[in-house]
Amino acid sequence: IPNTARAHTSTNFLKSKGYVTDLLVLNVEGNGFSDKTYIHFSQDATNNFDKEFDAYKLSGVSAAPQLYTRIGETKLSINELPYSAEEITIPLSLKVGQDGEYTISVAQNSFWETVDIALKDLESQITYDLKTQTQLTFNQSTTNPDRFLLLINGATGIEENKPEDDGI
């Protein structure tokens, strides 16, 4: 860039917040690989696929675990949903390339403390509170990827209690 095209200023170009609110990031590890899925709430989202917010799940290496949510038959790696005062049930799937031990953990949770987040294992019929138990290790087979439900209950519909968003 020539000197005549350069601009200097003392103003910092930094974001005012370094985090996103109402975001849950789940990580899975196993078979030497890892994967993540993202669940976020926004007033502009819908319960359907939103091309502005949601992202399709793109499968990687067949031996790697694939963690994703679903809207019907649509697999998502990023699922943005509208706020709701009702309990929200999100199908959570884990497709693995090899039977074995896997660990799902909460990589990020920026929900208010009043929001309950649980993971229901449909195979064992056990529901885990993801606020107190942020890591779950279990055996997973290649035959049943649709094993879990993510349950979100609480104040996700009360927007006036959220901190003001100064932009990200």
Backbone as a ProteinNet text record, in pm:
[ID]
protein_1_A
[PRIMARY]
IPNTARAHTSTNFLKSKGYVTDLLVLNVEGNGFSDKTYIHFSQDATNNFDKEFDAYKLSGVSAAPQLYTRIGETKLSINELPYSAEEITIPLSLKVGQDGEYTISVAQNSFWETVDIALKDLESQITYDLKTQTQLTFNQSTTNPDRFLLLINGATGIEENKPEDDGI
[TERTIARY]
87	0	91.5	73.2	155.6	121	217.7	198.4	78.7	47.1	-65.6	-200.3	-205.3	-330.6	-347.7	-247.3	-253.9	-326.3	-397.5	-466.8	-425.1	-402.4	-364.6	-466.7	-502.2	-595.8	-565.7	-603.9	-582.9	-704.7	-808.6	-928.5	-904.6	-934.9	-923.4	-1043.9	-1020.8	-1128.3	-1153.6	-1195.8	-1219.3	-1368.1	-1409.8	-1548.6	-1569.9	-1689.7	-1716	-1737.7	-1776.6	-1796.5	-1722.3	-1663.6	-1589.8	-1666.1	-1797.9	-1875.2	-2012.5	-2076.5	-2212	-2302.3	-2413.6	-2505.9	-2598.9	-2656.9	-2754.3	-2698.8	-2576.2	-2507.2	-2463.7	-2489.4	-2442.9	-2358.9	-2235.4	-2146.7	-2115.8	-2148	-2119	-2007.7	-1916.9	-1801.5	-1809.2	-1771	-1760.3	-1617.9	-1563.7	-1430.4	-1437.2	-1361.1	-1353.3	-1290.2	-1231.1	-1167.7	-1056.4	-997.4	-888.2	-932.4	-1062.7	-1116.9	-1208	-1248.1	-1346.8	-1435.1	-1549	-1643.6	-1725.3	-1785.4	-1867.8	-2000.1	-2099.1	-2224.2	-2261.9	-2332	-2364.1	-2515.3	-2568.2	-2709.3	-2716.2	-2787.7	-2794.6	-2938.9	-2975.6	-3109.5	-3102.7	-3197.8	-3202.7	-3347.2	-3379.8	-3517.4	-3550.9	-3450.7	-3474.8	-3484.7	-3456.2	-3456.1	-3596.9	-3612.5	-3738.1	-3708.3	-3812.7	-3795.2	-3761.6	-3760	-3725.1	-3579.6	-3530.7	-3394.7	-3390.6	-3299	-3279.4	-3143.4	-3142.7	-3015.1	-2924.9	-2982.5	-2902.7	-2830	-2880.8	-2829.1	-2779.3	-2852.9	-2822.5	-2717.6	-2651	-2552.1	-2573	-2572.5	-2585	-2464.1	-2486.3	-2376.8	-2308.4	-2180.4	-2099.9	-2014.2	-2031.8	-1957.5	-1811.7	-1726.7	-1583.2	-1535	-1424.7	-1366	-1465.9	-1485.6	-1588.6	-1561	-1435.3	-1402.2	-1428.3	-1442.8	-1460.6	-1605.5	-1626.8	-1764	-1824.7	-1950.9	-2023.9	-2138.2	-2130.2	-2230.8	-2312.7	-2445.6	-2529.4	-2670.8	-2742.1	-2883.2	-2962.6	-3092.6	-3177.1	-3303.2	-3345.6	-3478.9	-3542.3	-3628.2	-3680.7	-3566.3	-3545.3	-3435.1	-3310.7	-3319	-3207	-3107.3	-2981.8	-2875.3	-2805.5	-2787.5	-2729.4	-2607.8	-2504.1	-2391.1	-2411.6	-2484.8	-2524.7	-2675.9	-2740.6	-2886.2	-2925.6	-2980.2	-3025.5	-3177	-3227.6	-3369.5	-3427.4	-3560.7	-3623	-3635.3	-3644	-3667.2	-3805.8	-3818.8	-3947	-3957.7	-4078.5	-4102.9	-4132.5	-4155.3	-4184.1	-4054.3	-4061.9	-3945.8	-3917.1	-3790.1	-3747.5	-3676	-3719.8	-3659	-3591.8	-3461.9	-3383.3	-3322.4	-3354.8	-3289.9	-3139.7	-3058.7	-2913.2	-2861.9	-2792.1	-2745	-2593.6	-2547.1	-2404.1	-2379.2	-2323.8	-2288.5	-2139.7	-2107.7	-1967.5	-1926.4	-1798.6	-1745.9	-1699.9	-1691.3	-1643.3	-1706.4	-1751.5	-1802.8	-1691.6	-1728.2	-1626.7	-1673.2	-1577.6	-1605.1	-1593	-1693.8	-1697.6	-1733.9	-1694.2	-1722.1	-1786	-1904.5	-1967.5	-1943.1	-1897.6	-1873.5	-1929.1	-1956	-2002.1	-1877.6	-1856.6	-1742.3	-1771.6	-1898.9	-1938.5	-2086.4	-2122.5	-2261.3	-2275.1	-2338.5	-2353.3	-2499.1	-2577.5	-2715.1	-2717.5	-2825.9	-2846.9	-2853.1	-2820.4	-2822.8	-2961.7	-3065.3	-3202.7	-3246.9	-3167.5	-3201.8	-3147.1	-3236.3	-3196.5	-3164	-3051	-3008.4	-2976.6	-3041.9	-3023.3	-3005.6	-2938.9	-2918.5	-2985.1	-3084.1	-3152.9	-3096.6	-3048.6	-2997.5	-3115.6	-3160.2	-3276.4	-3246.3	-3119.2	-3081	-3087.8	-3032.3	-3031.8	-3148.8	-3221	-3332	-3285.9	-3159.9	-3105.5	-3098	-3138.1	-3128.8	-3019	-2924.1	-2809	-2825	-2806.3	-2808.8	-2674.3	-2674.2	-2548.5	-2492	-2564.5	-2508.5	-2416.8	-2448.4	-2366.8	-2275.3	-2316	-2233.7	-2200	-2085.2	-2048.8	-1972.6	-1959.1	-1890.1	-1955.5	-1978.7	-2044.9	-1969.7	-1922	-1850.8	-1938.6	-1948.2	-2037.9	-1987.1	-2043.9	-2013.6	-2119.2	-2072.5	-2162.3	-2136.1	-2243.2	-2229.5	-2261.9	-2225.4	-2249.3	-2394.9	-2475.1	-2611	-2717.4	-2694.8	-2800.5	-2750.7	-2746	-2698.6	-2799.6	-2928.2	-3031.9	-3059.6	-2958.2	-2961.5	-3002.7	-2987.6	-3003.8	-3111.1	-3161.1	-3244.5	-3181.7	-3175.2	-3128.1	-3252	-3263.4	-3379.9	-3338	-3400.8	-3370	-3498.3	-3492	-3609.3	-3568.5	-3649.6	-3617.5	-3657.5	-3577.1	-3610.1	-3562	-3562.4	-3517.2	-3615.5	-3737.3	-3835.7	-3843.9	-3766.8	-3773.9	-3655.5	-3672.3	-3562.1	-3522.6	-3618.1	-3585.2	-3486.9	-3464.8	-3369	-3229	-3212.9	-3082.3	-3000.7	-2866.8	-2787.4	-2799.7	-2783.1	-2794.2	-2682.1	-2715.8	-2618.6	-2562.7	-2435.3	-2370.7	-2310.4	-2339.8	-2281.6	-2167.4	-2137.9	-2031.3	-1931.5
-117.4	0	123.4	211	332.3	423.4	505.5	595	686.5	727.8	818.8	751.6	618.8	545.4	500.5	522.4	477.7	579.9	530	617.2	577.8	677.7	652.5	719.4	650.9	706.1	647.1	717.1	666.8	587.4	576.6	502.8	353.3	278.1	133.4	74.1	-25.1	-95.1	-228	-219.7	-339.1	-356.2	-477.4	-506.4	-477.1	-431.3	-396.9	-518.9	-632.2	-754.1	-866.2	-953.2	-1063.7	-1194.4	-1189	-1311.8	-1291.9	-1400.9	-1400.8	-1457.6	-1391	-1440.8	-1545.8	-1626.5	-1729.6	-1826.9	-1872.5	-1965.7	-2088.5	-2205.3	-2330.8	-2400.6	-2433.4	-2506	-2640.3	-2748.6	-2883	-2942.4	-3011.3	-3074.4	-3224.9	-3302.9	-3447.4	-3487.9	-3581.2	-3635	-3786.4	-3849.2	-3993.5	-4043.2	-4161.5	-4224	-4135.7	-4050.7	-3964.5	-3838.7	-3807.8	-3690.7	-3612.5	-3492.4	-3414	-3338	-3292	-3215.8	-3128.7	-3022.2	-2930.8	-2904.6	-2868.8	-2816.8	-2694.3	-2599.9	-2471.3	-2451.6	-2409.6	-2378.1	-2235.6	-2149.9	-2008.6	-1961.4	-1866.9	-1809.9	-1664.1	-1625.2	-1489.7	-1452.6	-1327.1	-1282.3	-1284.9	-1288.9	-1288.3	-1427.4	-1531.8	-1668.1	-1726.8	-1836.6	-1910.3	-2056.1	-2136.9	-2279.1	-2359.6	-2295.3	-2359.7	-2328.8	-2382.1	-2350.3	-2204.6	-2126.9	-1985.8	-1971.9	-1943.5	-1936.6	-1825.6	-1727.4	-1618.7	-1659.7	-1762.5	-1797.2	-1941	-2035	-2176.9	-2222.8	-2334.8	-2393.3	-2543.4	-2595.6	-2739.9	-2811.1	-2933.4	-3017.7	-3078.7	-3054.4	-3113.1	-3221.5	-3343	-3455.2	-3448.6	-3488.7	-3491	-3633.4	-3664.5	-3798	-3897.8	-4009.7	-4106.2	-4167.3	-4173.4	-4229.3	-4130.3	-4003.2	-3898.6	-3893.4	-3862.3	-3844.5	-3718	-3724.6	-3611.1	-3575.2	-3458.7	-3412.1	-3303.7	-3317.8	-3220.1	-3221.2	-3110.6	-3102.9	-3123	-3141	-3163.6	-3079.5	-3036.5	-2981.4	-3075.6	-3163.9	-3268.2	-3358.8	-3372.7	-3454.2	-3371	-3239.2	-3150.1	-3151.4	-3182.3	-3187.6	-3051.4	-2999.3	-2866	-2869.9	-2795.8	-2776.1	-2648.4	-2552.3	-2430.8	-2422.3	-2415.3	-2410.8	-2288	-2188.8	-2066.9	-2072.6	-2053.4	-2069.3	-1942.1	-1924.9	-1808.2	-1829	-1719.7	-1727.6	-1786	-1854	-1914	-1925.1	-1907.5	-1927.3	-2074.7	-2153.5	-2296.4	-2376.3	-2501.2	-2589	-2619.2	-2615.4	-2639.9	-2774.3	-2861.2	-2993.1	-2996.1	-3023.4	-3024.2	-3162.9	-3232.7	-3360.7	-3340.5	-3417.5	-3409.6	-3546.5	-3550.3	-3677	-3686.1	-3808.5	-3837	-3957.8	-3931.2	-4037.9	-4066.8	-4193.2	-4230.7	-4331.8	-4333.4	-4425.2	-4557	-4560.8	-4682.3	-4690.5	-4809	-4828.6	-4795.2	-4730.3	-4700.3	-4598.3	-4549	-4452.8	-4310.8	-4229	-4090.3	-4001.1	-3875.3	-3777.7	-3654.9	-3619.4	-3492.8	-3396.6	-3275.6	-3175.3	-3039.9	-2955.8	-2820.1	-2734.2	-2689.9	-2604.9	-2459.2	-2419.3	-2283.1	-2281.1	-2204.5	-2185.3	-2042.2	-1957.1	-1816.6	-1781.1	-1881.2	-1856	-1802.7	-1733.9	-1690.1	-1811.2	-1791.5	-1899.8	-1958.9	-1882.6	-1930.1	-2025.8	-2040.4	-2128.4	-2268.2	-2365.9	-2505.3	-2570.1	-2639.2	-2708.6	-2852	-2945.7	-3087.6	-3167.7	-3280.4	-3374	-3505.5	-3547.8	-3673.4	-3781.2	-3887.9	-4003.9	-4098.6	-4111.7	-4195.8	-4344.5	-4380.4	-4520.7	-4565.6	-4483.4	-4519.2	-4458.2	-4364.8	-4292	-4205.8	-4163.6	-4076.4	-3934.4	-3837.3	-3697.1	-3632.7	-3567.7	-3505.2	-3353.7	-3291.1	-3145.9	-3092.6	-3024	-2976.5	-2853	-2798.3	-2688	-2740.4	-2858.2	-2914.5	-3026.1	-3096.1	-3203.5	-3164.1	-3100.3	-3043.2	-3140.1	-3263.8	-3364.6	-3500.7	-3573.5	-3702.7	-3800.9	-3912.2	-4014.9	-4139.8	-4199.6	-4311.7	-4393	-4511.5	-4594.7	-4568.2	-4550.2	-4521.1	-4620.1	-4670.9	-4762.7	-4689.8	-4750.6	-4691.4	-4705.9	-4781.7	-4813.6	-4712.7	-4628.1	-4539.8	-4396.4	-4315.5	-4177.6	-4086.4	-4117.3	-4030.3	-4066.9	-4051.1	-4101.9	-3998.6	-3869.4	-3767.7	-3664.7	-3602	-3482.8	-3375.5	-3256	-3141.5	-3067.6	-3048.8	-2984.6	-2850.4	-2744.6	-2610.2	-2552.2	-2513.2	-2466.6	-2349.8	-2248.8	-2137	-2005.4	-1907.5	-1770	-1732	-1824.6	-1788.1	-1696.4	-1684.6	-1598.1	-1460.6	-1434.9	-1306.8	-1221.8	-1153.1	-1078.1	-956.1	-895.6	-775.8	-802.2	-927.5	-960	-985.9	-983.3	-1005.7	-877.5	-887	-764.8	-699.9	-568.2	-498	-541.6	-553.8	-595.8	-471	-444.3	-327.5	-359.6	-477.4	-519.8	-613.9	-688.1	-786.3	-768.1
0	0	0	-96.2	-98.5	19.5	62	176.8	159.7	38.2	15.5	41.3	37.2	59.3	203.5	284.6	423.3	510	609.2	703.7	844.6	928.1	1066.6	1156.9	1263	1358.8	1496.1	1599.3	1734.7	1783.3	1701.3	1738.5	1721	1826.5	1818.9	1747.4	1665.8	1597.7	1667.4	1792.7	1872.9	1897.3	1912.7	1945.9	2093.4	2127.7	2266.9	2354.4	2296.2	2372.9	2303.2	2380.9	2323	2327.4	2347.3	2356.9	2294.5	2266.4	2213	2322	2349.6	2451.2	2391.4	2478.6	2441.2	2337.8	2363.6	2275	2354.1	2296.3	2352.9	2246.4	2282.6	2192.5	2257.5	2186.3	2234.6	2151.1	2218.5	2154.9	2178.3	2078.6	2095	2060	2138.5	2112.5	2117.9	2029.6	2028.4	1899.8	1905.6	1790.8	1732.5	1817.3	1772.7	1701.6	1701.5	1632.4	1726	1681.6	1755.9	1657.4	1707.1	1626.5	1720.7	1666.9	1747.1	1676.9	1757.2	1705.4	1787.7	1724	1784.1	1786.3	1902.8	1917.7	1971.9	1901.3	1937.7	1927.3	2012.3	2008.2	1966.7	1881.3	1828	1800.4	1818	1792.2	1643.6	1556.6	1412.8	1351.6	1429.5	1377.1	1376.4	1301.4	1298.9	1336.4	1348.2	1376.7	1252	1137.6	1011.5	978.3	867	823.1	778.9	838.1	803.2	736	608.2	536.4	589.8	658	714.7	842.6	912.5	1044.5	1057.1	1000.1	1016.4	916.3	948.2	857.4	851.1	727.9	709	768.4	813.6	861.3	740.5	727.5	621.5	684.2	639.5	696.4	655.8	746.5	721.4	703.2	767.2	761.2	816.8	748.5	789.5	927.6	970.4	1101.3	1215.3	1182.6	1284.4	1332.6	1461.6	1509.5	1448.7	1415.3	1357.9	1452.3	1515.7	1610.3	1542.2	1543.2	1473.9	1531.8	1511.8	1546.2	1417.9	1432.7	1316.1	1322.5	1203.8	1183.2	1081.5	1127.7	1039.5	998	868.4	816.8	786.5	804.5	775.1	889.8	857.9	958.3	963.1	1086.1	1104.1	1195.1	1158.4	1248.8	1330.6	1274	1345.5	1337.8	1452.8	1460.3	1540.7	1472.5	1538.8	1547.9	1669.6	1698.2	1758	1749	1812.3	1963.3	2036.3	2180.1	2206.3	2319.6	2355	2506.6	2558	2700.7	2729.8	2625	2637.8	2638.1	2686.5	2677.6	2531.4	2496.1	2358.9	2355.8	2265.5	2248.3	2112.6	2112.5	1989	1971.9	1862.9	1837.2	1815.2	1887.2	1877.4	1835.1	1723.9	1668.8	1676.2	1693	1695.1	1605.7	1489.2	1396	1413.4	1437.5	1457.5	1351	1318.9	1219	1276.5	1410.3	1477	1614.8	1654.1	1789.4	1888.8	2000.8	2101	2201.3	2278.9	2384.7	2329.3	2359.3	2313.2	2430.9	2421.9	2526.7	2465	2514.8	2478.4	2593.4	2560.6	2664.5	2620.5	2719.1	2692.9	2671.4	2548.3	2516.5	2551.7	2540.5	2575.6	2609.9	2714.9	2754	2802.6	2720.5	2758.7	2789.1	2833	2874.3	3017.4	3051	3188	3279.2	3405.4	3504.2	3523.2	3490.2	3507.7	3396.9	3293	3181.9	3211.2	3213.2	3235.5	3101.9	3096.3	2975.5	3014	2946.3	2978.6	2850.8	2865.2	2755.4	2795.2	2717.3	2745.6	2654.2	2716	2643.7	2622	2498.4	2468.7	2482.2	2477.9	2492.4	2639	2729.3	2871.6	2948.5	2885	2947.3	3065.1	3064.4	3168.7	3113	3195.6	3158.1	3241.6	3175.2	3239.5	3239.2	3354.1	3366.8	3317.3	3203.4	3144.7	3213.8	3310.5	3388.5	3498	3552.5	3659.9	3611.3	3508.2	3452.1	3308.7	3292.5	3162.7	3073.3	3117.8	3037.5	3060.7	2952.1	2958.9	2869.9	2927.1	2851.6	2845.2	2726.6	2704.2	2585.4	2567.7	2451.4	2345.1	2222.8	2111.3	1998.9	1940.2	1827.2	1697.4	1588.7	1456.7	1414	1487	1442.3	1482.4	1584.2	1632	1649.8	1542.6	1558.9	1630	1622.5	1678.9	1823.5	1906.7	2043.4	2147.2	2118.8	2223	2189.6	2296.1	2285.8	2373.9	2322.6	2399.4	2448.1	2579.7	2640.5	2698.5	2650.8	2699.9	2755.6	2882.5	2954.1	3042.1	3045.7	3133.5	3072.7	3097	3060.7	2921.2	2826.5	2692	2622.2	2673.3	2609.7	2671.4	2777	2847.2	2804.2	2694.8	2637	2720.9	2793.6	2869.6	2982.5	3020.3	3125.1	3071.9	2939.5	2880	2885.9	2894.9	2891.4	2754.9	2751.8	2624.4	2531.8	2406.7	2306.5	2240.3	2264.2	2205.9	2070.1	2019.3	1892.3	1918.4	1818.4	1833.3	1723.9
[MASK]
++++++++++++++++++++++++++++++++++++++++++++++++++++++++++++++++++++++++++++++++++++++++++++++++++++++++++++++++++++++++++++++++++++++++++++++++++++++++++++++++++++++++

